[in-house]
Amino acid sequence: MHSIQLLAQLVKTNINTDSKQRSLDDMIKQKTKKYASTDPRQVKLSESIVKDLIIECGLPVPLIDQNGFKNFMQTVDPI
């Protein structure tokens, strides 16, 4: 139990030994940013979804609207 209290105190006080490193509290509160539609990473992900999943695997296009797919993509690319 003591280690949990210590961790909670560290997060609460934002103790940070590296000034470039964000605190855990900041990371938890961070809003998810989306790529611009022309961002090279976005283009590559979109092309891969269409080519590899929709065409090659024969998965239905509405797959991208399902929560499971969105959760998977958040795991793949957690921006």
ChimeraX attribute file (.defattr): number of C-alpha atoms within 10 A of each C-alpha:
attribute: neighborCount
match mode: 1-to-1
recipient: residues
	/A:1	5
	/A:2	7
	/A:3	8
	/A:4	9
	/A:5	10
	/A:6	11
	/A:7	11
	/A:8	12
	/A:9	12
	/A:10	15
	/A:11	15
	/A:12	12
	/A:13	11
	/A:14	14
	/A:15	13
	/A:16	13
	/A:17	8
	/A:18	8
	/A:19	8
	/A:20	7
	/A:21	8
	/A:22	12
	/A:23	18
	/A:24	15
	/A:25	13
	/A:26	11
	/A:27	9
	/A:28	8
	/A:29	8
	/A:30	10
	/A:31	9
	/A:32	9
	/A:33	8
	/A:34	10
	/A:35	12
	/A:36	10
	/A:37	10
	/A:38	9
	/A:39	10
	/A:40	11
	/A:41	13
	/A:42	14
	/A:43	14
	/A:44	11
	/A:45	14
	/A:46	13
	/A:47	13
	/A:48	13
	/A:49	17
	/A:50	15
	/A:51	13
	/A:52	13
	/A:53	15
	/A:54	17
	/A:55	13
	/A:56	10
	/A:57	11
	/A:58	11
	/A:59	14
	/A:60	10
	/A:61	12
	/A:62	9
	/A:63	13
	/A:64	14
	/A:65	9
	/A:66	9
	/A:67	10
	/A:68	11
	/A:69	13
	/A:70	13
	/A:71	11
	/A:72	11
	/A:73	13
	/A:74	12
	/A:75	10
	/A:76	10
	/A:77	9
	/A:78	11
	/A:79	11
